[in-house]
Amino acid sequence: MQKQKLWSLLFLFVPIFSVVIFIVAPSQGWWLPENVSSFGADVDHLFMVILWIVTVAFIGTQALLVYSLFKYGSRGGKAF
């Protein structure tokens, strides 16, 4: 495997690691502090909705980046 394709695998590892942390963190109590107000649950829900939206966008852009690096990474120095 060429050196350029190995870099694309590094860019693939980052989103996988991020998604695993995203799934594991709430069950371990790493995300949010205890609710001490009447609207704390609403704020937590909004946080999770925004986090899901950003996660989907992040995975999409990283997938496109890895695909581009894997497909076009071995052009031999040609920019376009």
N, C-alpha and C positions, 0 to 999 in steps of 0.2 A: 504494500500500500504506500502511496506517495506521501511525502511530508505534508503537502497541502491538505490532503484528505484526513490526515490525523488531526489537524487543527479544526476541521469541521466536526469531528467527534467530540472535541472539547466543548464546542459551542452547543452540541447536543446534550452533553452531560449537565450543563448549568440549568436548563429548564426542567430537566427530569428531577434534579436535586431540589429545585424550588417547589415543584409540585408535591414532592414527597413531604417536604417541610410544611407546606400549606395544608396537607391532609392530616399530618401527625400533630401539629402544634395545638389545635383546639382541644384535642383529647388529653393533652398533657398539661393544659392550663397555662400555656406560654403566651397566649394572645392578649386577652383583655383582663383588666382588673375586675374585682367584684363590684356589682352595681350597688351604689349607695344612694341613688336618687330615683324618682318615679319615672323618669324618661331614659334611664340607663339602658333598658332593653331595646328601645327604639334606636338609640345611638349605636348599640352593638349590631343590630340588624342592618342598619345603613352601612356600617363598616364592612360587614360580610358581603353585602350586595356589591359594593364598590370593589372589594377584593376579588370577587368572582369575575366581574367585568374586566378588570385589569389582568387577571390570570389568563382568561381566554385570549385577550389581545396579545399578551406576552408569549403564550404558546404559539399563536399563529405567526407572529413575527419571527420567533426563533426557528420555527419549522421552515419558513421561507428562507431564512439566512442559511440554515444547514443545507437545504436543497441547493441553493445557489453556490455555496462553497463546494459542495460535493460535485456538482455538475460542471461548474466553470472554473474550479480551482486549479486545474492542471493545464492551463492554456499556454504555458511556456513563456510567460512574461508579456503576453499581449494584453493590452488594457481593454480593447474592444474588438 
